[in-house]
């Protein structure tokens, strides 16, 4: 992977550049929440993503990628995806290029990204694409309901996704209410087989990302200008 010049710790470099020139308190809060979510996801600390000040209980993910259209309804299904990735060393994301923008209720991103993925997941995605939608949905829900998954470092790849488009909407209190993810250039995607010694485990991702994971500031204080009450 060194020849690709990929650096996991530069995951949020584009966000940091935008934060450096953003003054609007609400916009700054959304960018901080966006960066924290992504860092926690890559670190395998997915449970922290579901904190009450970070994600709405009714969050919905829409993902159109790899020839599949997937909808994850609610935190339990979303958590199932992150649990799968965490337990199978699929949390590593490398941003080759990214442009980020922010508005009052959205953070948007266009990027070329590499994700470390398992061959099993790749084969499952192809199978789901061939099956009738109602059967594919049942199989997906069965996988997301599983509490234990097994990693296989002999069957891992880097998946290059070109021009990935993401829209992350936020509610009035800056909580994530979903992700809309779209891969418009699927024919340009690439797979690179990884040697087992080059696989970055979720534990290692956690070590690398830990220094960049910052607490989220108080929404009331930062955005609304309300001071927290003094302790008695």
DRENZAZA-478715 format. One record per residue (C-alpha): x, y, z; chain; residue in one letter; residue number from 0. Coordinates in Angstrom, 1 decimal. Layout:
N
<site xx="X" yy="Y" zz="Z" chaine="A" residu="a" num="NUM"/>
...
//
This chain:
232
<site xx="0.0" yy="0.0" zz="0.0" chaine="A" residu="x" num="0"/>
<site xx="3.0" yy="2.3" zz="0.4" chaine="A" residu="x" num="1"/>
<site xx="3.3" yy="2.7" zz="-3.3" chaine="A" residu="x" num="2"/>
<site xx="-0.2" yy="4.2" zz="-3.4" chaine="A" residu="x" num="3"/>
<site xx="0.8" yy="6.9" zz="-0.9" chaine="A" residu="x" num="4"/>
<site xx="-2.2" yy="6.2" zz="1.3" chaine="A" residu="x" num="5"/>
<site xx="-2.3" yy="7.5" zz="4.9" chaine="A" residu="x" num="6"/>
<site xx="-5.1" yy="6.5" zz="7.2" chaine="A" residu="x" num="7"/>
<site xx="-4.5" yy="9.4" zz="9.5" chaine="A" residu="x" num="8"/>
<site xx="-5.3" yy="11.9" zz="6.7" chaine="A" residu="x" num="9"/>
<site xx="-8.9" yy="10.7" zz="6.6" chaine="A" residu="x" num="10"/>
<site xx="-10.3" yy="14.1" zz="7.5" chaine="A" residu="x" num="11"/>
<site xx="-7.7" yy="16.3" zz="5.9" chaine="A" residu="x" num="12"/>
<site xx="-10.3" yy="18.0" zz="3.6" chaine="A" residu="x" num="13"/>
<site xx="-12.5" yy="18.6" zz="6.6" chaine="A" residu="x" num="14"/>
<site xx="-9.7" yy="20.2" zz="8.5" chaine="A" residu="x" num="15"/>
<site xx="-8.9" yy="22.5" zz="5.6" chaine="A" residu="x" num="16"/>
<site xx="-12.6" yy="23.6" zz="5.4" chaine="A" residu="x" num="17"/>
<site xx="-12.7" yy="24.1" zz="9.2" chaine="A" residu="x" num="18"/>
<site xx="-9.7" yy="26.5" zz="9.0" chaine="A" residu="x" num="19"/>
<site xx="-11.8" yy="28.9" zz="6.9" chaine="A" residu="x" num="20"/>
<site xx="-15.3" yy="28.4" zz="8.3" chaine="A" residu="x" num="21"/>
<site xx="-16.6" yy="30.8" zz="10.9" chaine="A" residu="x" num="22"/>
<site xx="-20.3" yy="30.0" zz="11.1" chaine="A" residu="x" num="23"/>
<site xx="-20.7" yy="28.2" zz="14.5" chaine="A" residu="x" num="24"/>
<site xx="-23.4" yy="25.8" zz="13.2" chaine="A" residu="x" num="25"/>
<site xx="-21.3" yy="24.9" zz="10.1" chaine="A" residu="x" num="26"/>
<site xx="-18.3" yy="24.4" zz="12.3" chaine="A" residu="x" num="27"/>
<site xx="-20.3" yy="22.1" zz="14.6" chaine="A" residu="x" num="28"/>
<site xx="-21.5" yy="20.0" zz="11.7" chaine="A" residu="x" num="29"/>
<site xx="-18.0" yy="19.6" zz="10.3" chaine="A" residu="x" num="30"/>
<site xx="-16.7" yy="18.5" zz="13.7" chaine="A" residu="x" num="31"/>
<site xx="-19.5" yy="16.0" zz="14.0" chaine="A" residu="x" num="32"/>
<site xx="-18.8" yy="14.7" zz="10.5" chaine="A" residu="x" num="33"/>
<site xx="-15.1" yy="14.3" zz="11.2" chaine="A" residu="x" num="34"/>
<site xx="-15.7" yy="12.7" zz="14.6" chaine="A" residu="x" num="35"/>
<site xx="-18.1" yy="10.2" zz="13.1" chaine="A" residu="x" num="36"/>
<site xx="-15.7" yy="9.1" zz="10.4" chaine="A" residu="x" num="37"/>
<site xx="-12.8" yy="8.8" zz="12.7" chaine="A" residu="x" num="38"/>
<site xx="-14.8" yy="6.7" zz="15.2" chaine="A" residu="x" num="39"/>
<site xx="-16.0" yy="4.5" zz="12.3" chaine="A" residu="x" num="40"/>
<site xx="-12.5" yy="3.9" zz="11.0" chaine="A" residu="x" num="41"/>
<site xx="-11.2" yy="3.3" zz="14.5" chaine="A" residu="x" num="42"/>
<site xx="-13.8" yy="0.6" zz="15.1" chaine="A" residu="x" num="43"/>
<site xx="-15.4" yy="2.5" zz="17.9" chaine="A" residu="x" num="44"/>
<site xx="-18.8" yy="2.5" zz="16.2" chaine="A" residu="x" num="45"/>
<site xx="-20.8" yy="2.3" zz="19.4" chaine="A" residu="x" num="46"/>
<site xx="-19.8" yy="5.9" zz="20.1" chaine="A" residu="x" num="47"/>
<site xx="-21.3" yy="7.1" zz="16.9" chaine="A" residu="x" num="48"/>
<site xx="-24.8" yy="6.4" zz="18.3" chaine="A" residu="x" num="49"/>
<site xx="-24.4" yy="8.9" zz="21.2" chaine="A" residu="x" num="50"/>
<site xx="-27.6" yy="10.9" zz="21.6" chaine="A" residu="x" num="51"/>
<site xx="-25.9" yy="14.2" zz="20.6" chaine="A" residu="x" num="52"/>
<site xx="-24.5" yy="12.6" zz="17.3" chaine="A" residu="x" num="53"/>
<site xx="-27.2" yy="10.6" zz="15.6" chaine="A" residu="x" num="54"/>
<site xx="-31.0" yy="10.7" zz="15.4" chaine="A" residu="x" num="55"/>
<site xx="-32.8" yy="7.5" zz="16.6" chaine="A" residu="x" num="56"/>
<site xx="-34.6" yy="7.5" zz="13.2" chaine="A" residu="x" num="57"/>
<site xx="-31.5" yy="7.8" zz="11.0" chaine="A" residu="x" num="58"/>
<site xx="-31.7" yy="6.2" zz="7.6" chaine="A" residu="x" num="59"/>
<site xx="-28.9" yy="5.3" zz="5.2" chaine="A" residu="x" num="60"/>
<site xx="-29.3" yy="5.1" zz="1.4" chaine="A" residu="x" num="61"/>
<site xx="-26.4" yy="3.5" zz="-0.4" chaine="A" residu="x" num="62"/>
<site xx="-26.2" yy="3.0" zz="-4.2" chaine="A" residu="x" num="63"/>
<site xx="-22.9" yy="1.3" zz="-4.9" chaine="A" residu="x" num="64"/>
<site xx="-21.5" yy="-1.8" zz="-6.6" chaine="A" residu="x" num="65"/>
<site xx="-24.7" yy="-2.3" zz="-8.5" chaine="A" residu="x" num="66"/>
<site xx="-26.8" yy="-2.5" zz="-5.4" chaine="A" residu="x" num="67"/>
<site xx="-29.4" yy="-0.2" zz="-3.8" chaine="A" residu="x" num="68"/>
<site xx="-29.4" yy="-0.6" zz="0.0" chaine="A" residu="x" num="69"/>
<site xx="-31.5" yy="1.1" zz="2.6" chaine="A" residu="x" num="70"/>
<site xx="-30.7" yy="0.8" zz="6.3" chaine="A" residu="x" num="71"/>
<site xx="-33.6" yy="1.9" zz="8.5" chaine="A" residu="x" num="72"/>
<site xx="-32.8" yy="2.9" zz="12.1" chaine="A" residu="x" num="73"/>
<site xx="-29.8" yy="2.6" zz="14.3" chaine="A" residu="x" num="74"/>
<site xx="-29.9" yy="-1.2" zz="14.8" chaine="A" residu="x" num="75"/>
<site xx="-29.4" yy="-1.9" zz="11.1" chaine="A" residu="x" num="76"/>
<site xx="-26.8" yy="0.8" zz="10.8" chaine="A" residu="x" num="77"/>
<site xx="-25.0" yy="-0.6" zz="13.8" chaine="A" residu="x" num="78"/>
<site xx="-25.1" yy="-4.0" zz="12.2" chaine="A" residu="x" num="79"/>
<site xx="-23.2" yy="-2.8" zz="9.2" chaine="A" residu="x" num="80"/>
<site xx="-20.5" yy="-1.1" zz="11.4" chaine="A" residu="x" num="81"/>
<site xx="-20.3" yy="-4.2" zz="13.6" chaine="A" residu="x" num="82"/>
<site xx="-19.6" yy="-6.3" zz="10.5" chaine="A" residu="x" num="83"/>
<site xx="-16.9" yy="-4.0" zz="9.3" chaine="A" residu="x" num="84"/>
<site xx="-15.3" yy="-3.7" zz="12.7" chaine="A" residu="x" num="85"/>
<site xx="-15.1" yy="-7.4" zz="13.3" chaine="A" residu="x" num="86"/>
<site xx="-13.8" yy="-8.2" zz="9.8" chaine="A" residu="x" num="87"/>
<site xx="-11.1" yy="-5.5" zz="9.4" chaine="A" residu="x" num="88"/>
<site xx="-13.2" yy="-3.5" zz="6.9" chaine="A" residu="x" num="89"/>
<site xx="-13.1" yy="-0.2" zz="8.7" chaine="A" residu="x" num="90"/>
<site xx="-9.9" yy="1.2" zz="7.0" chaine="A" residu="x" num="91"/>
<site xx="-10.8" yy="4.0" zz="4.6" chaine="A" residu="x" num="92"/>
<site xx="-8.1" yy="6.0" zz="2.7" chaine="A" residu="x" num="93"/>
<site xx="-9.0" yy="9.3" zz="1.1" chaine="A" residu="x" num="94"/>
<site xx="-7.0" yy="9.8" zz="-2.1" chaine="A" residu="x" num="95"/>
<site xx="-8.8" yy="13.0" zz="-2.9" chaine="A" residu="x" num="96"/>
<site xx="-11.8" yy="14.7" zz="-1.3" chaine="A" residu="x" num="97"/>
<site xx="-13.8" yy="18.0" zz="-1.6" chaine="A" residu="x" num="98"/>
<site xx="-16.1" yy="18.8" zz="1.3" chaine="A" residu="x" num="99"/>
<site xx="-18.8" yy="21.5" zz="1.6" chaine="A" residu="x" num="100"/>
<site xx="-21.1" yy="22.4" zz="4.4" chaine="A" residu="x" num="101"/>
<site xx="-24.5" yy="24.2" zz="4.7" chaine="A" residu="x" num="102"/>
<site xx="-27.0" yy="24.7" zz="7.5" chaine="A" residu="x" num="103"/>
<site xx="-28.3" yy="21.1" zz="7.4" chaine="A" residu="x" num="104"/>
<site xx="-25.9" yy="19.1" zz="5.2" chaine="A" residu="x" num="105"/>
<site xx="-22.3" yy="18.1" zz="4.8" chaine="A" residu="x" num="106"/>
<site xx="-21.4" yy="16.9" zz="1.3" chaine="A" residu="x" num="107"/>
<site xx="-18.4" yy="15.1" zz="-0.1" chaine="A" residu="x" num="108"/>
<site xx="-17.0" yy="14.0" zz="-3.4" chaine="A" residu="x" num="109"/>
<site xx="-14.0" yy="11.7" zz="-3.1" chaine="A" residu="x" num="110"/>
<site xx="-11.8" yy="9.0" zz="-4.5" chaine="A" residu="x" num="111"/>
<site xx="-11.5" yy="6.6" zz="-1.7" chaine="A" residu="x" num="112"/>
<site xx="-9.9" yy="3.2" zz="-1.0" chaine="A" residu="x" num="113"/>
<site xx="-11.7" yy="0.9" zz="1.4" chaine="A" residu="x" num="114"/>
<site xx="-10.2" yy="-2.3" zz="2.8" chaine="A" residu="x" num="115"/>
<site xx="-12.8" yy="-5.0" zz="2.1" chaine="A" residu="x" num="116"/>
<site xx="-13.1" yy="-8.7" zz="2.4" chaine="A" residu="x" num="117"/>
<site xx="-13.5" yy="-11.0" zz="-0.5" chaine="A" residu="x" num="118"/>
<site xx="-16.5" yy="-12.5" zz="1.3" chaine="A" residu="x" num="119"/>
<site xx="-18.3" yy="-9.2" zz="1.3" chaine="A" residu="x" num="120"/>
<site xx="-17.5" yy="-8.6" zz="-2.3" chaine="A" residu="x" num="121"/>
<site xx="-18.9" yy="-12.0" zz="-3.3" chaine="A" residu="x" num="122"/>
<site xx="-22.0" yy="-11.4" zz="-1.2" chaine="A" residu="x" num="123"/>
<site xx="-22.6" yy="-8.0" zz="-2.9" chaine="A" residu="x" num="124"/>
<site xx="-22.5" yy="-9.7" zz="-6.3" chaine="A" residu="x" num="125"/>
<site xx="-25.0" yy="-12.4" zz="-5.1" chaine="A" residu="x" num="126"/>
<site xx="-27.4" yy="-9.8" zz="-3.7" chaine="A" residu="x" num="127"/>
<site xx="-27.3" yy="-8.0" zz="-7.0" chaine="A" residu="x" num="128"/>
<site xx="-28.5" yy="-11.1" zz="-8.9" chaine="A" residu="x" num="129"/>
<site xx="-31.3" yy="-12.1" zz="-6.5" chaine="A" residu="x" num="130"/>
<site xx="-34.9" yy="-10.9" zz="-6.4" chaine="A" residu="x" num="131"/>
<site xx="-35.0" yy="-7.8" zz="-4.2" chaine="A" residu="x" num="132"/>
<site xx="-37.2" yy="-9.3" zz="-1.5" chaine="A" residu="x" num="133"/>
<site xx="-34.8" yy="-12.2" zz="-1.1" chaine="A" residu="x" num="134"/>
<site xx="-31.7" yy="-10.0" zz="-1.2" chaine="A" residu="x" num="135"/>
<site xx="-33.3" yy="-7.9" zz="1.5" chaine="A" residu="x" num="136"/>
<site xx="-33.9" yy="-10.8" zz="3.8" chaine="A" residu="x" num="137"/>
<site xx="-30.4" yy="-12.1" zz="3.4" chaine="A" residu="x" num="138"/>
<site xx="-29.0" yy="-8.6" zz="4.1" chaine="A" residu="x" num="139"/>
<site xx="-31.1" yy="-8.2" zz="7.2" chaine="A" residu="x" num="140"/>
<site xx="-29.9" yy="-11.7" zz="8.4" chaine="A" residu="x" num="141"/>
<site xx="-26.3" yy="-10.6" zz="8.1" chaine="A" residu="x" num="142"/>
<site xx="-26.9" yy="-7.3" zz="9.9" chaine="A" residu="x" num="143"/>
<site xx="-28.6" yy="-9.1" zz="12.7" chaine="A" residu="x" num="144"/>
<site xx="-25.6" yy="-11.4" zz="13.4" chaine="A" residu="x" num="145"/>
<site xx="-23.6" yy="-10.4" zz="16.5" chaine="A" residu="x" num="146"/>
<site xx="-20.3" yy="-12.2" zz="15.6" chaine="A" residu="x" num="147"/>
<site xx="-18.4" yy="-12.2" zz="12.3" chaine="A" residu="x" num="148"/>
<site xx="-15.0" yy="-13.7" zz="11.5" chaine="A" residu="x" num="149"/>
<site xx="-12.1" yy="-11.9" zz="9.8" chaine="A" residu="x" num="150"/>
<site xx="-10.0" yy="-13.6" zz="7.1" chaine="A" residu="x" num="151"/>
<site xx="-6.8" yy="-11.7" zz="6.4" chaine="A" residu="x" num="152"/>
<site xx="-6.0" yy="-14.1" zz="3.5" chaine="A" residu="x" num="153"/>
<site xx="-9.0" yy="-12.8" zz="1.6" chaine="A" residu="x" num="154"/>
<site xx="-8.8" yy="-9.0" zz="1.7" chaine="A" residu="x" num="155"/>
<site xx="-8.7" yy="-6.3" zz="-1.0" chaine="A" residu="x" num="156"/>
<site xx="-8.4" yy="-2.6" zz="-1.4" chaine="A" residu="x" num="157"/>
<site xx="-11.5" yy="-1.3" zz="-3.2" chaine="A" residu="x" num="158"/>
<site xx="-10.9" yy="1.9" zz="-5.1" chaine="A" residu="x" num="159"/>
<site xx="-14.1" yy="3.9" zz="-5.5" chaine="A" residu="x" num="160"/>
<site xx="-13.8" yy="6.9" zz="-7.9" chaine="A" residu="x" num="161"/>
<site xx="-16.0" yy="9.9" zz="-7.5" chaine="A" residu="x" num="162"/>
<site xx="-18.0" yy="8.7" zz="-4.5" chaine="A" residu="x" num="163"/>
<site xx="-20.7" yy="11.2" zz="-3.7" chaine="A" residu="x" num="164"/>
<site xx="-22.1" yy="11.6" zz="-0.1" chaine="A" residu="x" num="165"/>
<site xx="-24.7" yy="13.8" zz="1.4" chaine="A" residu="x" num="166"/>
<site xx="-25.0" yy="13.6" zz="5.2" chaine="A" residu="x" num="167"/>
<site xx="-28.2" yy="15.5" zz="6.5" chaine="A" residu="x" num="168"/>
<site xx="-28.4" yy="16.8" zz="10.0" chaine="A" residu="x" num="169"/>
<site xx="-31.4" yy="17.8" zz="12.2" chaine="A" residu="x" num="170"/>
<site xx="-31.9" yy="21.1" zz="13.9" chaine="A" residu="x" num="171"/>
<site xx="-29.6" yy="20.1" zz="16.8" chaine="A" residu="x" num="172"/>
<site xx="-26.8" yy="18.9" zz="14.5" chaine="A" residu="x" num="173"/>
<site xx="-27.6" yy="15.2" zz="14.9" chaine="A" residu="x" num="174"/>
<site xx="-27.0" yy="13.0" zz="11.8" chaine="A" residu="x" num="175"/>
<site xx="-30.3" yy="11.8" zz="10.3" chaine="A" residu="x" num="176"/>
<site xx="-28.8" yy="9.7" zz="7.6" chaine="A" residu="x" num="177"/>
<site xx="-26.3" yy="9.1" zz="4.8" chaine="A" residu="x" num="178"/>
<site xx="-26.9" yy="9.2" zz="1.1" chaine="A" residu="x" num="179"/>
<site xx="-24.0" yy="7.5" zz="-0.7" chaine="A" residu="x" num="180"/>
<site xx="-23.7" yy="7.1" zz="-4.4" chaine="A" residu="x" num="181"/>
<site xx="-21.1" yy="5.6" zz="-6.7" chaine="A" residu="x" num="182"/>
<site xx="-21.7" yy="7.1" zz="-10.1" chaine="A" residu="x" num="183"/>
<site xx="-18.5" yy="5.6" zz="-11.8" chaine="A" residu="x" num="184"/>
<site xx="-18.7" yy="2.0" zz="-10.8" chaine="A" residu="x" num="185"/>
<site xx="-17.0" yy="0.9" zz="-14.0" chaine="A" residu="x" num="186"/>
<site xx="-13.9" yy="2.8" zz="-12.9" chaine="A" residu="x" num="187"/>
<site xx="-13.6" yy="1.0" zz="-9.6" chaine="A" residu="x" num="188"/>
<site xx="-10.6" yy="-1.2" zz="-9.0" chaine="A" residu="x" num="189"/>
<site xx="-9.7" yy="-4.1" zz="-6.7" chaine="A" residu="x" num="190"/>
<site xx="-6.2" yy="-4.7" zz="-5.4" chaine="A" residu="x" num="191"/>
<site xx="-5.5" yy="-8.0" zz="-3.6" chaine="A" residu="x" num="192"/>
<site xx="-3.8" yy="-7.5" zz="-0.3" chaine="A" residu="x" num="193"/>
<site xx="-1.0" yy="-9.7" zz="1.1" chaine="A" residu="x" num="194"/>
<site xx="-2.1" yy="-10.7" zz="4.6" chaine="A" residu="x" num="195"/>
<site xx="0.9" yy="-8.8" zz="6.1" chaine="A" residu="x" num="196"/>
<site xx="-0.5" yy="-5.6" zz="4.5" chaine="A" residu="x" num="197"/>
<site xx="-3.9" yy="-5.9" zz="6.0" chaine="A" residu="x" num="198"/>
<site xx="-4.6" yy="-3.2" zz="8.6" chaine="A" residu="x" num="199"/>
<site xx="-6.6" yy="-4.6" zz="11.5" chaine="A" residu="x" num="200"/>
<site xx="-9.4" yy="-2.7" zz="13.1" chaine="A" residu="x" num="201"/>
<site xx="-7.3" yy="-2.7" zz="16.3" chaine="A" residu="x" num="202"/>
<site xx="-4.5" yy="-1.0" zz="14.4" chaine="A" residu="x" num="203"/>
<site xx="-6.9" yy="1.5" zz="12.9" chaine="A" residu="x" num="204"/>
<site xx="-8.0" yy="2.4" zz="16.4" chaine="A" residu="x" num="205"/>
<site xx="-4.5" yy="3.0" zz="17.5" chaine="A" residu="x" num="206"/>
<site xx="-3.7" yy="5.2" zz="14.4" chaine="A" residu="x" num="207"/>
<site xx="-7.0" yy="7.2" zz="14.7" chaine="A" residu="x" num="208"/>
<site xx="-7.0" yy="7.7" zz="18.5" chaine="A" residu="x" num="209"/>
<site xx="-5.0" yy="11.0" zz="18.5" chaine="A" residu="x" num="210"/>
<site xx="-7.4" yy="12.6" zz="16.0" chaine="A" residu="x" num="211"/>
<site xx="-10.7" yy="11.7" zz="17.8" chaine="A" residu="x" num="212"/>
<site xx="-11.8" yy="14.8" zz="19.7" chaine="A" residu="x" num="213"/>
<site xx="-14.8" yy="15.2" zz="21.9" chaine="A" residu="x" num="214"/>
<site xx="-17.8" yy="16.9" zz="20.3" chaine="A" residu="x" num="215"/>
<site xx="-18.4" yy="20.4" zz="21.8" chaine="A" residu="x" num="216"/>
<site xx="-21.7" yy="21.2" zz="23.4" chaine="A" residu="x" num="217"/>
<site xx="-24.3" yy="22.2" zz="20.7" chaine="A" residu="x" num="218"/>
<site xx="-26.0" yy="24.6" zz="23.1" chaine="A" residu="x" num="219"/>
<site xx="-22.8" yy="26.4" zz="23.9" chaine="A" residu="x" num="220"/>
<site xx="-21.2" yy="26.4" zz="20.5" chaine="A" residu="x" num="221"/>
<site xx="-24.2" yy="27.1" zz="18.3" chaine="A" residu="x" num="222"/>
<site xx="-26.8" yy="28.6" zz="20.5" chaine="A" residu="x" num="223"/>
<site xx="-24.5" yy="30.5" zz="22.8" chaine="A" residu="x" num="224"/>
<site xx="-26.1" yy="29.0" zz="26.0" chaine="A" residu="x" num="225"/>
<site xx="-23.8" yy="28.5" zz="28.9" chaine="A" residu="x" num="226"/>
<site xx="-24.0" yy="25.2" zz="30.8" chaine="A" residu="x" num="227"/>
<site xx="-25.5" yy="25.7" zz="34.4" chaine="A" residu="x" num="228"/>
<site xx="-23.0" yy="25.8" zz="37.2" chaine="A" residu="x" num="229"/>
<site xx="-22.8" yy="22.8" zz="39.4" chaine="A" residu="x" num="230"/>
<site xx="-24.3" yy="23.2" zz="42.8" chaine="A" residu="x" num="231"/>
//
